[in-house]
Amino acid sequence: EEQALIFDKALAILNNITQNDDYKLNLDLKFKNIPVSDYSTQGIDSIEKLSINNQDATEALKIILPFIMFSMLMGGASF
């Protein structure tokens, strides 16, 4: 149920973006305060918060990004 809510939130964010023909994005990305050398080992967990058009998308990104990466590796849709 929690993942369904996160997917719903991600779809709401995408819907908000596509309401405008220009696809305007207001991105705010904050990383954890860790040594730069740790970013490669922490990967997506090094992100503290991601906001898209003033909506928190942090959890949605952490769930959806692996699917996007897998799709790109398999030659599917690219983003």
N, C-alpha and C positions, 0 to 999 in steps of 0.2 A: 504494500500500500504506500509506503514511503517513497519508493522509486516511482510509482505512478504519479504521485504528487510532484515529484521533481521533473518528470517528463512533461507533465501538464504545465509546469512553470516555464520550462524550456520552449514549449510550443507557444505559450502566451508571449514570450519575449520575441520569438520569430514572427509571430503575427503582428506585433507592434512594429517591428522593423519593416515588414513588407507593406504596411499601410501607406507608406510614402514611396512614390516611384523612384526617389533618389536613394533609398535604403540607407538613411542616415543612421550612423552609429555613434553613440557617446560611450566610449569604453573607458573604464577605470580599473586598472589592474594593479594589485598590491601584492608584493612578494614577502615571504617571511624574512625576518632579520636573521639570516644564516650566512655562513661564509660562502663565497662564490663557488668554491670547490665542491660544496655540498649540493648545488643545484642539479648537477648531472645525476647524482645518485637518488635524489628526492623526486626528480621529475615533476609531475603535475602536483605532487604534494607540497612543492615549494611555493605554490600560489596560496596566498592568505585569503584574498578576496578578488572576485571579478564581478564588476557591475556592467551591465549592458543597458543603455538608456535608463539609468538609475534604478534598475532592477537587479537584485542579487542573483547571479548565475553561477556561483562558485560550485555548488553541489551538482548542478546540471552538467557543467563542464567536466567535472571529474567522472561522471557516469558516461557521458556521450562521447568524449574524446577517444577513448579506446576503440569504440565502434567505428569512428571516422578513420582512425589510423589503420585499423584492420581492413576497412573497405578500400583505402588507398593502396595498401600492400597487395590486395587481391585484384587490383586493376579496376576497381569500381569507380564510382563518382568521386571526383576530386573537389576539394574546397579551397 
